[in-house]
Amino acid sequence: MIYRNNNGNNDLSALGFGCMRFKKKGNGFDMEEVEKEIMYAIEKGVNYFDTAYIYAGSEQALGQIISKNKVRDRINIATKLPHYMMRTREEMDKYFSEQLERLKTDYIDYYLMHMLPDRATWDSLVKRGALEWLLNLKSEGKIRNIGFSYHGSSEGFIDILNAYDWDFCQIQYNYMDENSQAGRRGLLAAAQKGIPVIIMEPLRGGRLANDLPKEAMKVINESDRGYSPAEWSFRWLWDQKEVSVVLSGMNTMEMLDENIRIASEAAPGSLTQEDHETIEKIRKGFEGKIKIPCTGCAYCMPCPRGVDIPGCFRSYNVSYTDNYFNGFREFFMNIGMKKEPSVPSKCIECGKCETHCPQGIKIRDELKNVKKRFENPIYKIAAWFVSKRFK
């Protein structure tokens, strides 16, 4: 296992165990299999385990296994505060105490503000005492590192990154998201601050491992490397020295073995120029399903009405390159859950954005398509519920 330095503290395993997709059995988890996989991962050097309050049963399962096998001192536990489910410090205390009980521990190594959508949401949390609360817990040794997870544009990510002296962060990043989401720009900005960057969705929910477009699979099959689609994705990430940990939701021994092997081989800078050219060809294999040729450059921004144009277009494209649910989920999380939603219905068709678009996209027309696809009754009900309960 290759380890990457955590800002002068613990070394983190390049491969992290994502605990959202434990193997199921009946209405719960197959605890015998889950325990076997977790203990195998630990023995092979994996020391970063990522869960969250809202991952049903995950914290409890991880806590039970770690406690039973007495391996707490060999791992780093990362979990997340569901800030969108609370309004007061008393509620924060309640949820945090419940998490410690679930995980059967008296401290959390890496504690994240879960899915921070924008700077305004963080500022609102600070006003409600969240930062003071976090710092108190850190001074008491109950939290070792304070961070946040993020889905959204690179501009929004950097805004949050600069809002506080974070200990680490977690972003969605893969070869299809190099210039969208936080992207490489966000990765470099975090690395320049010297903080670990944890990578989620390295396979975009499995899309980069299974059912790739035939054009992409043709490139992979013709390569002399013999790498699987997943291996190309992981090696692309681990080739970058700024990446600290890549999370994988592993739920079979075969998956564990493959990922551990790759993580033990894929040192920064190990890909050749030919390898990078192959990945670029794989990426181009997805282009036939992309509806809007947006590169995420953000030259169209800022929108006078606050519409997140690149974010809207990305979600729209994902709904075709992946599936509708993934696109809708991304739209809701990245666009609709902000303190001030940046939805396409806010567009007043001023046309300012189109004068700056290097791709010549008819942005006003495309925003209408995004609105029609996503701002449906289901979205409106969910957005209303979030605004009433979580804001």
TORNU-170956 format. One line per 8 residues: number of its first residue (from 1); for each residue z, y, x of N, C-alpha, C. Coordinates in steps of 0.1 Angstrom, whole numbers, plus 5000, padded with zeros to 4 digits. Example, Ala and Ser with C-alpha at 12.3 -4.5 7.8 and 13.67 -1.06 7.14 Angstrom:
// residues 2
1 = 5078 4943 5132 5078 4955 5123 5078 4967 5132; 5071 4978 5128 5071 4989 5137 5079 5000 5129 $
// end
This chain:
// residues 391
1 = 5000 4988 5008 5000 5000 5000 5000 5013 5009; 4991 5022 5006 4991 5035 5013 5001 5044 5006; 5008 5052 5013 5018 5061 5007 5014 5075 5011; 5016 5084 5002 5012 5098 5004 5025 5107 5004; 5026 5116 5014 5038 5123 5015 5041 5133 5004; 5053 5132 4999 5058 5141 4988 5065 5153 4993; 5057 5162 4998 5063 5175 5002 5075 5174 5011; 5075 5164 5020 5086 5163 5029 5097 5154 5024 $
9 = 5096 5149 5012 5107 5141 5006 5102 5126 5007; 5104 5119 4995 5100 5105 4995 5085 5104 4996; 5080 5093 5002 5066 5090 5002 5063 5083 4988; 5052 5087 4982 5048 5081 4969 5037 5071 4971; 5038 5060 4964 5027 5050 4965 5014 5056 4959; 5003 5054 4966 4990 5059 4961 4987 5055 4947; 4992 5043 4943 4990 5037 4930 5003 5039 4922; 5002 5045 4910 5013 5046 4901 5011 5037 4889 $
17 = 5022 5032 4884 5022 5023 4872 5023 5032 4859; 5013 5033 4852 5013 5040 4839 5019 5030 4828; 5030 5034 4822 5037 5025 4813 5034 5027 4798; 5023 5033 4795 5019 5035 4781 5013 5023 4774; 5007 5015 4783 4999 5004 4777 5004 4990 4781; 5017 4988 4780 5023 4975 4783 5016 4965 4773; 5016 4952 4778 5010 4942 4770 5018 4939 4758; 5011 4939 4746 5018 4937 4733 5019 4922 4730 $
25 = 5029 4920 4721 5032 4907 4716 5038 4909 4702; 5031 4905 4692 5036 4908 4678 5037 4922 4676; 5049 4927 4671 5051 4941 4668 5057 4949 4680; 5059 4942 4692 5065 4948 4703 5057 4945 4716; 5064 4945 4727 5058 4942 4740 5061 4927 4743; 5052 4921 4751 5055 4908 4757 5064 4910 4769; 5077 4911 4767 5086 4915 4777 5086 4906 4789; 5084 4893 4787 5083 4884 4799 5072 4888 4808 $
33 = 5060 4890 4802 5048 4894 4810 5050 4908 4816; 5055 4917 4808 5057 4931 4814 5067 4931 4826; 5078 4923 4824 5087 4922 4835 5080 4916 4848; 5073 4906 4846 5066 4899 4857 5057 4909 4864; 5049 4917 4856 5040 4927 4862 5047 4938 4869; 5058 4943 4863 5065 4954 4870 5071 4950 4883; 5078 4938 4883 5084 4933 4895 5074 4930 4905; 5062 4925 4901 5052 4922 4911 5047 4935 4917 $
41 = 5045 4945 4909 5041 4958 4914 5051 4964 4924; 5064 4962 4921 5074 4968 4930 5074 4960 4943; 5073 4947 4943 5072 4939 4955 5060 4942 4964; 5049 4946 4957 5037 4950 4965 5037 4965 4969; 5048 4972 4966 5049 4985 4971 5047 4997 4962; 5044 4994 4949 5043 5005 4939 5057 5010 4936; 5058 5024 4938 5072 5029 4936 5072 5041 4926; 5061 5043 4919 5060 5054 4909 5057 5049 4895 $
49 = 5066 5050 4886 5064 5045 4872 5065 5056 4862; 5054 5058 4854 5053 5069 4845 5054 5065 4831; 5063 5072 4824 5065 5069 4809 5067 5082 4802; 5070 5082 4789 5072 5094 4782 5080 5091 4769; 5087 5101 4764 5095 5099 4752 5087 5093 4740; 5075 5098 4739 5066 5095 4727 5059 5082 4729; 5059 5075 4741 5053 5062 4743 5062 5052 4737; 5059 5048 4725 5068 5039 4716 5073 5027 4724 $
57 = 5086 5026 4726 5092 5015 4732 5091 5014 4747; 5083 5023 4753 5080 5022 4768 5093 5025 4776; 5100 5036 4773 5112 5039 4781 5122 5028 4780; 5124 5023 4768 5134 5012 4767 5130 5000 4775; 5117 4996 4774 5113 4984 4781 5114 4986 4796; 5110 4998 4801 5111 5000 4816 5126 5000 4820; 5134 5007 4812 5149 5007 4816 5155 4993 4816; 5152 4985 4806 5157 4972 4805 5154 4963 4818 $
65 = 5141 4964 4822 5136 4956 4833 5142 4961 4846; 5142 4974 4848 5148 4980 4860 5163 4977 4862; 5170 4978 4851 5184 4975 4851 5187 4960 4854; 5180 4952 4847 5182 4937 4848 5180 4933 4862; 5170 4938 4869 5166 4934 4882 5172 4942 4893; 5180 4952 4889 5187 4961 4899 5178 4966 4910; 5167 4973 4905 5157 4979 4915 5156 4994 4913; 5166 5000 4907 5165 5014 4904 5163 5022 4917 $
73 = 5169 5018 4928 5169 5026 4940 5155 5024 4948; 5147 5015 4943 5134 5012 4949 5122 5019 4943; 5125 5026 4932 5114 5032 4925 5117 5047 4921; 5106 5054 4917 5107 5067 4911 5103 5066 4897; 5112 5071 4888 5109 5071 4874 5104 5085 4870; 5092 5086 4863 5087 5098 4858 5087 5097 4843; 5093 5107 4836 5092 5107 4821 5091 5122 4817; 5089 5124 4804 5085 5137 4799 5093 5142 4788 $
81 = 5096 5155 4788 5103 5162 4777 5092 5165 4766; 5094 5160 4753 5085 5164 4743 5089 5177 4737; 5086 5188 4744 5090 5202 4741 5084 5206 4727; 5073 5200 4723 5067 5203 4710 5075 5197 4699; 5085 5190 4701 5093 5184 4691 5107 5191 4689; 5109 5202 4696 5122 5208 4696 5121 5224 4697; 5132 5230 4693 5132 5244 4693 5144 5250 4701; 5155 5242 4703 5167 5247 4708 5171 5239 4720 $
89 = 5180 5245 4728 5186 5238 4740 5194 5225 4735; 5200 5227 4724 5208 5215 4719 5199 5203 4716; 5187 5206 4711 5177 5195 4709 5172 5190 4722; 5171 5198 4732 5167 5194 4746 5177 5184 4751; 5190 5188 4750 5201 5179 4754 5200 5166 4747; 5198 5166 4734 5198 5154 4726 5187 5145 4731; 5175 5150 4733 5164 5141 4737 5166 5136 4751; 5170 5145 4760 5172 5141 4774 5183 5130 4775 $
97 = 5194 5131 4768 5205 5121 4768 5199 5108 4763; 5191 5109 4753 5185 5097 4747 5176 5090 4757; 5169 5098 4765 5160 5092 4775 5168 5085 4786; 5179 5091 4791 5187 5085 4801 5192 5072 4796; 5196 5072 4783 5201 5059 4777 5191 5049 4776; 5179 5053 4772 5168 5043 4771 5164 5037 4784; 5164 5046 4795 5160 5041 4808 5171 5035 4816; 5183 5036 4810 5195 5030 4817 5197 5035 4831 $
105 = 5197 5048 4832 5198 5055 4845 5206 5068 4842; 5211 5074 4853 5218 5087 4852 5210 5098 4858; 5198 5095 4862 5189 5106 4867 5175 5102 4866; 5166 5113 4865 5152 5111 4865 5146 5117 4877; 5137 5109 4884 5131 5114 4897 5121 5125 4894; 5112 5123 4885 5102 5133 4882 5102 5135 4867; 5105 5148 4863 5106 5151 4849 5096 5162 4846; 5088 5159 4835 5077 5167 4832 5078 5174 4819 $
113 = 5073 5186 4818 5071 5193 4805 5058 5186 4800; 5058 5179 4789 5047 5171 4785 5036 5179 4778; 5024 5178 4783 5012 5184 4777 5014 5199 4775; 5017 5206 4785 5018 5221 4784 5003 5225 4781; 5001 5232 4770 4987 5235 4767 4983 5249 4773; 4992 5258 4775 4989 5271 4780 5001 5278 4786; 4999 5290 4792 5010 5298 4798 5019 5303 4787; 5013 5307 4776 5021 5312 4765 5032 5303 4760 $
121 = 5028 5290 4759 5038 5280 4755 5049 5278 4765; 5046 5279 4778 5057 5278 4788 5066 5290 4787; 5059 5302 4786 5067 5314 4785 5077 5314 4773; 5072 5308 4762 5080 5307 4750 5092 5297 4753; 5089 5286 4760 5100 5277 4763 5110 5284 4772; 5106 5292 4782 5115 5299 4791 5124 5308 4783; 5118 5315 4773 5126 5324 4764 5137 5316 4757; 5134 5304 4753 5143 5296 4746 5153 5288 4755 $
129 = 5153 5292 4768 5162 5286 4777 5159 5273 4784; 5146 5269 4783 5142 5256 4789 5143 5256 4804; 5139 5267 4811 5139 5267 4825 5154 5267 4830; 5162 5275 4824 5176 5275 4828 5182 5261 4826; 5179 5255 4815 5183 5241 4812 5179 5231 4823; 5166 5232 4826 5161 5223 4837 5168 5225 4850; 5170 5237 4854 5176 5240 4867 5190 5236 4867; 5197 5237 4856 5211 5232 4855 5211 5217 4857 $
137 = 5202 5210 4851 5202 5195 4852 5198 5191 4867; 5189 5199 4873 5185 5197 4887 5197 5199 4896; 5205 5209 4894 5216 5212 4902 5227 5201 4901; 5227 5195 4889 5237 5184 4887 5232 5170 4892; 5219 5170 4897 5214 5158 4902 5208 5149 4891; 5207 5154 4879 5202 5145 4868 5186 5146 4867; 5181 5156 4873 5166 5157 4875 5164 5160 4890; 5155 5153 4896 5152 5155 4910 5140 5164 4912 $
145 = 5130 5163 4904 5118 5171 4905 5113 5176 4892; 5109 5189 4891 5105 5195 4878 5090 5197 4878; 5083 5192 4868 5068 5194 4868 5063 5195 4854; 5050 5194 4853 5043 5195 4840 5031 5187 4840; 5027 5182 4828 5014 5175 4827 5005 5185 4818; 4992 5184 4821 4983 5194 4815 4969 5188 4812; 4964 5192 4800 4950 5190 4796 4945 5203 4793; 4933 5207 4798 4927 5220 4795 4919 5225 4807 $
153 = 4916 5238 4806 4907 5243 4816 4914 5246 4829; 4906 5248 4840 4911 5251 4853 4918 5264 4853; 4913 5274 4846 4919 5287 4845 4933 5286 4839; 4934 5279 4828 4947 5277 4822 4957 5270 4830; 4952 5260 4838 4961 5252 4847 4966 5261 4858; 4958 5268 4864 4962 5277 4875 4972 5288 4870; 4970 5292 4858 4979 5302 4852 4993 5296 4850; 4994 5284 4846 5007 5277 4844 5013 5274 4858 $
161 = 5004 5269 4867 5008 5266 4881 5015 5278 4888; 5010 5290 4885 5016 5302 4891 5028 5308 4883; 5031 5301 4872 5042 5307 4864 5056 5303 4869; 5056 5293 4877 5069 5288 4882 5067 5280 4895; 5077 5279 4904 5076 5272 4916 5078 5257 4913; 5068 5250 4908 5069 5236 4903 5071 5227 4915; 5077 5215 4913 5079 5205 4923 5067 5196 4924; 5060 5194 4913 5048 5186 4912 5041 5188 4899 $
169 = 5029 5183 4897 5021 5184 4885 5013 5172 4882; 5008 5171 4870 5000 5159 4866 4988 5164 4858; 4976 5159 4863 4964 5164 4856 4954 5152 4853; 4945 5155 4844 4934 5145 4842 4924 5148 4852; 4919 5138 4859 4909 5141 4869 4902 5127 4872; 4889 5128 4873 4880 5117 4876 4867 5122 4880; 4857 5114 4884 4844 5119 4888 4836 5126 4877; 4840 5123 4865 4833 5130 4853 4840 5143 4850 $
177 = 4852 5145 4855 4860 5157 4852 4861 5166 4864; 4853 5164 4874 4854 5171 4887 4853 5186 4884; 4845 5191 4875 4844 5205 4872 4848 5209 4858; 4856 5201 4852 4862 5204 4839 4877 5200 4839; 4884 5202 4828 4898 5201 4828 4904 5209 4840; 4915 5205 4846 4920 5213 4858 4910 5212 4869; 4903 5200 4870 4892 5199 4880 4896 5200 4894; 4886 5200 4903 4889 5201 4917 4895 5214 4920 $
185 = 4891 5224 4913 4897 5238 4916 4912 5237 4914; 4916 5231 4903 4930 5230 4900 4937 5221 4911; 4931 5210 4914 4937 5201 4924 4939 5208 4937; 4929 5216 4942 4931 5223 4954 4941 5234 4953; 4942 5240 4942 4952 5251 4940 4966 5245 4941; 4968 5234 4935 4982 5227 4936 4985 5222 4950; 4975 5216 4956 4977 5211 4970 4980 5223 4980; 4974 5234 4977 4977 5246 4986 4991 5251 4985 $
193 = 4997 5248 4973 5011 5251 4972 5020 5240 4978; 5014 5229 4982 5022 5219 4989 5029 5210 4979; 5024 5209 4967 5031 5200 4957 5023 5188 4954; 5029 5176 4951 5022 5164 4948 5014 5166 4935; 5002 5160 4935 4994 5160 4923 4992 5146 4918; 4997 5143 4906 4997 5130 4900 4984 5130 4891; 4976 5119 4892 4964 5119 4884 4965 5109 4873; 4962 5114 4861 4961 5106 4849 4947 5105 4844 $
201 = 4944 5095 4836 4931 5092 4831 4920 5091 4842; 4923 5083 4852 4913 5081 4863 4901 5074 4858; 4902 5067 4847 4891 5060 4841 4887 5065 4828; 4892 5077 4824 4890 5083 4811 4892 5073 4800; 4904 5068 4800 4908 5059 4789 4900 5046 4790; 4895 5042 4801 4888 5029 4803 4873 5031 4802; 4868 5043 4798 4854 5045 4797 4846 5044 4810; 4853 5047 4821 4846 5046 4834 4847 5032 4840 $
209 = 4853 5023 4832 4855 5009 4837 4847 4999 4828; 4845 5003 4816 4839 4994 4806 4828 5001 4798; 4818 4994 4795 4807 4999 4786 4801 5012 4791; 4798 5012 4804 4791 5024 4810 4777 5024 4805; 4770 5035 4804 4756 5036 4801 4748 5027 4810; 4738 5021 4805 4730 5011 4813 4724 5017 4826; 4721 5031 4825 4716 5037 4837 4727 5038 4848; 4739 5040 4844 4750 5040 4854 4753 5026 4860 $
217 = 4753 5016 4851 4755 5002 4855 4744 4997 4865; 4732 5002 4863 4721 4998 4871 4724 5003 4886; 4729 5015 4887 4732 5021 4900 4743 5012 4907; 4753 5009 4899 4765 5001 4904 4760 4987 4909; 4752 4981 4900 4747 4967 4903 4738 4967 4916; 4731 4978 4918 4721 4978 4929 4728 4982 4943; 4741 4987 4942 4748 4991 4954 4752 4978 4962; 4751 4980 4975 4755 4969 4985 4770 4968 4986 $
225 = 4777 4978 4981 4792 4977 4982 4798 4966 4974; 4793 4963 4963 4799 4953 4954 4811 4957 4947; 4813 4970 4946 4825 4976 4939 4823 4975 4924; 4834 4972 4916 4833 4973 4902 4833 4987 4898; 4830 4990 4885 4830 5004 4880 4844 5011 4882; 4854 5003 4880 4868 5009 4882 4870 5012 4897; 4866 5003 4905 4868 5005 4920 4861 5018 4925; 4849 5021 4920 4842 5033 4923 4850 5045 4919 $
233 = 4856 5044 4907 4864 5056 4902 4877 5058 4911; 4884 5047 4914 4896 5048 4922 4893 5053 4936; 4883 5047 4942 4880 5051 4956 4875 5066 4957; 4869 5071 4946 4865 5085 4946 4877 5093 4946; 4887 5090 4939 4900 5097 4938 4908 5096 4951; 4910 5084 4956 4918 5082 4968 4911 5087 4981; 4898 5090 4980 4891 5096 4991 4895 5110 4994; 4902 5117 4984 4906 5131 4985 4920 5131 4989 $
241 = 4923 5138 5000 4937 5138 5006 4946 5146 4997; 4941 5155 4988 4949 5162 4979 4956 5154 4968; 4950 5143 4965 4955 5134 4955 4967 5126 4960; 4978 5127 4952 4991 5120 4957 4992 5107 4951; 4991 5106 4937 4993 5093 4930 4983 5092 4919; 4977 5080 4918 4967 5078 4907 4974 5068 4898; 4976 5072 4885 4982 5064 4875 4972 5054 4869; 4977 5042 4867 4968 5032 4860 4977 5024 4850 $
249 = 4972 5024 4838 4979 5016 4827 4976 5001 4828; 4982 4995 4838 4979 4981 4841 4986 4971 4832; 4979 4962 4826 4986 4952 4817 4981 4938 4818; 4975 4935 4830 4972 4921 4834 4974 4919 4849; 4977 4907 4853 4979 4905 4867 4966 4907 4875; 4955 4904 4869 4942 4906 4875 4940 4921 4878; 4943 4929 4868 4942 4944 4870 4951 4949 4881; 4963 4944 4881 4973 4948 4891 4968 4944 4905 $
257 = 4963 4932 4907 4959 4927 4920 4947 4936 4925; 4938 4938 4916 4926 4946 4920 4930 4960 4924; 4938 4967 4916 4942 4981 4919 4951 4982 4931; 4960 4972 4933 4968 4972 4945 4960 4970 4958; 4950 4961 4957 4941 4959 4968 4934 4972 4972; 4928 4979 4962 4921 4991 4964 4930 5002 4970; 4942 5003 4964 4951 5013 4969 4956 5010 4983; 4955 4998 4988 4959 4995 5001 4948 4997 5011 $
265 = 4935 4999 5006 4924 5001 5015 4918 5015 5015; 4919 5022 5004 4912 5035 5002 4920 5047 5008; 4918 5049 5020 4924 5060 5027 4916 5073 5025; 4922 5085 5026 4914 5097 5024 4903 5098 5034; 4891 5102 5030 4880 5103 5038 4872 5090 5042; 4875 5080 5034 4869 5067 5038 4856 5064 5031; 4852 5072 5022 4838 5071 5016 4828 5077 5025; 4816 5071 5025 4805 5076 5033 4797 5085 5025 $
273 = 4787 5092 5032 4778 5101 5025 4770 5093 5015; 4766 5081 5018 4759 5072 5009 4767 5069 4997; 4780 5066 4999 4789 5063 4988 4790 5075 4978; 4791 5087 4983 4791 5099 4975 4778 5101 4967; 4767 5097 4973 4754 5098 4967 4753 5088 4955; 4759 5076 4958 4760 5066 4947 4768 5071 4935; 4779 5077 4938 4788 5082 4927 4780 5093 4919; 4773 5101 4926 4765 5112 4919 4755 5105 4910 $
281 = 4749 5094 4915 4739 5087 4906 4746 5081 4894; 4758 5076 4896 4765 5070 4885 4768 5081 4875; 4773 5092 4880 4776 5103 4871 4764 5108 4863; 4752 5108 4869 4740 5112 4862 4736 5102 4852; 4741 5090 4853 4738 5079 4843 4744 5082 4830; 4754 5092 4829 4760 5096 4817 4752 5107 4810; 4744 5114 4817 4738 5126 4812 4730 5125 4800; 4724 5113 4797 4716 5111 4785 4724 5113 4772 $
289 = 4738 5111 4773 4746 5112 4761 4753 5125 4760; 4751 5134 4770 4757 5147 4770 4749 5157 4761; 4755 5162 4750 4747 5170 4741 4746 5185 4745; 4756 5190 4752 4755 5204 4756 4756 5205 4771; 4746 5210 4778 4745 5210 4792 4755 5220 4799; 4767 5220 4795 4777 5229 4800 4783 5223 4813; 4783 5231 4824 4789 5226 4837 4804 5230 4838; 4809 5237 4829 4823 5241 4830 4825 5253 4840 $
297 = 4815 5260 4844 4816 5271 4854 4824 5282 4849; 4825 5284 4835 4833 5294 4829 4828 5309 4831; 4815 5310 4835 4810 5323 4836 4810 5330 4822; 4810 5323 4812 4810 5328 4798 4823 5334 4794; 4833 5332 4802 4847 5336 4799 4851 5349 4806; 4861 5356 4801 4868 5353 4789 4861 5358 4776; 4863 5350 4766 4858 5354 4753 4867 5365 4746; 4861 5375 4741 4869 5386 4735 4878 5381 4724 $
305 = 4874 5370 4717 4882 5365 4706 4891 5353 4710; 4891 5350 4723 4900 5339 4728 4894 5325 4726; 4882 5323 4723 4876 5310 4722 4875 5304 4736; 4880 5291 4737 4878 5284 4750 4865 5277 4749; 4854 5284 4753 4841 5279 4752 4838 5267 4760; 4842 5266 4773 4839 5254 4781 4848 5242 4775; 4860 5245 4771 4868 5234 4765 4863 5229 4752; 4857 5238 4744 4851 5233 4731 4839 5224 4734 $
313 = 4831 5229 4744 4819 5221 4747 4822 5208 4753; 4832 5208 4762 4836 5195 4768 4841 5185 4758; 4850 5189 4749 4854 5180 4738 4843 5175 4730; 4833 5183 4727 4822 5179 4719 4814 5169 4726; 4811 5171 4739 4804 5161 4747 4811 5148 4748; 4825 5149 4750 4833 5136 4751 4832 5128 4738; 4830 5135 4727 4829 5128 4714 4816 5120 4713; 4807 5122 4722 4794 5115 4723 4794 5105 4735 $
321 = 4798 5110 4747 4798 5101 4758 4808 5090 4758; 4820 5093 4751 4830 5083 4750 4830 5078 4735; 4838 5085 4727 4837 5082 4713 4843 5094 4705; 4842 5094 4692 4846 5106 4684 4861 5108 4686; 4869 5097 4685 4883 5099 4686 4888 5105 4699; 4882 5101 4710 4886 5107 4723 4882 5122 4723; 4871 5125 4718 4867 5139 4717 4875 5148 4708; 4879 5142 4696 4887 5149 4687 4901 5151 4693 $
329 = 4906 5141 4699 4920 5141 4705 4920 5152 4716; 4910 5153 4724 4909 5163 4734 4908 5177 4728; 4900 5178 4718 4899 5191 4711 4912 5195 4706; 4919 5186 4699 4932 5190 4693 4943 5193 4704; 4944 5185 4714 4953 5188 4725 4950 5200 4733; 4938 5202 4736 4934 5213 4746 4931 5226 4739; 4926 5225 4727 4921 5237 4720 4931 5241 4708; 4935 5231 4701 4942 5234 4688 4957 5235 4690 $
337 = 4963 5229 4701 4978 5229 4702 4983 5241 4710; 4974 5250 4714 4978 5262 4721 4986 5271 4712; 4995 5279 4718 5003 5288 4709 4993 5297 4701; 4982 5301 4707 4971 5308 4700 4959 5299 4701; 4956 5291 4691 4945 5282 4692 4932 5289 4696; 4924 5282 4705 4912 5288 4710 4899 5281 4704; 4900 5280 4690 4890 5272 4683 4877 5280 4681; 4865 5273 4679 4853 5280 4677 4851 5288 4665 $
345 = 4860 5286 4655 4859 5294 4643 4863 5308 4645; 4869 5311 4657 4872 5325 4660 4861 5333 4665; 4849 5326 4668 4838 5333 4673 4832 5343 4663; 4829 5355 4667 4823 5365 4658 4809 5368 4662; 4803 5359 4670 4789 5360 4674 4785 5373 4681; 4794 5378 4689 4790 5390 4696 4779 5388 4707; 4778 5376 4712 4768 5372 4721 4771 5376 4736; 4782 5381 4739 4786 5385 4752 4785 5373 4762 $
353 = 4790 5362 4757 4790 5349 4765 4776 5345 4770; 4766 5346 4761 4753 5341 4764 4746 5349 4775; 4750 5362 4777 4744 5370 4787 4748 5365 4801; 4759 5357 4802 4764 5353 4815 4762 5338 4818; 4757 5331 4808 4756 5316 4810 4744 5313 4819; 4746 5307 4831 4735 5303 4840 4727 5292 4835; 4732 5284 4825 4724 5273 4819 4715 5278 4807; 4717 5290 4803 4709 5295 4792 4713 5288 4779 $
361 = 4725 5284 4777 4729 5277 4765 4730 5287 4753; 4725 5283 4742 4727 5291 4730 4741 5289 4725; 4751 5296 4731 4765 5293 4729 4769 5295 4714; 4764 5305 4708 4768 5308 4694 4764 5297 4685; 4752 5292 4687 4748 5280 4678 4756 5268 4681; 4758 5265 4694 4766 5253 4698 4780 5254 4693; 4786 5265 4693 4800 5266 4688 4801 5263 4673; 4790 5266 4666 4789 5262 4652 4789 5247 4650 $
369 = 4782 5241 4660 4782 5226 4659 4796 5220 4662; 4802 5226 4672 4816 5221 4675 4825 5223 4663; 4824 5235 4657 4833 5238 4646 4830 5227 4635; 4818 5225 4632 4814 5215 4621 4820 5201 4625; 4819 5197 4637 4823 5184 4641 4839 5182 4642; 4846 5193 4645 4860 5191 4647 4869 5198 4638; 4866 5210 4633 4875 5218 4624 4873 5213 4610; 4877 5200 4608 4876 5194 4595 4890 5194 4588 $
377 = 4891 5188 4576 4904 5188 4569 4915 5181 4577; 4911 5171 4584 4921 5163 4592 4927 5173 4603; 4918 5180 4610 4923 5189 4620 4932 5200 4614; 4927 5205 4603 4935 5216 4597 4949 5212 4592; 4950 5200 4587 4963 5195 4583 4972 5193 4595; 4966 5187 4606 4974 5185 4618 4978 5198 4625; 4969 5207 4625 4972 5220 4631 4983 5228 4623; 4982 5227 4610 4993 5233 4602 5006 5227 4605 $
385 = 5007 5213 4606 5019 5206 4608 5025 5210 4622; 5017 5211 4632 5021 5215 4645 5027 5229 4645; 5020 5238 4639 5024 5252 4638 5037 5254 4631; 5040 5246 4621 5052 5247 4613 5064 5240 4620; 5061 5229 4627 5072 5221 4632 5075 5224 4647; 5064 5225 4655 5066 5225 4669 5066 5239 4676; 5060 5248 4669 5059 5261 4676 5071 5270 4674 $
// end
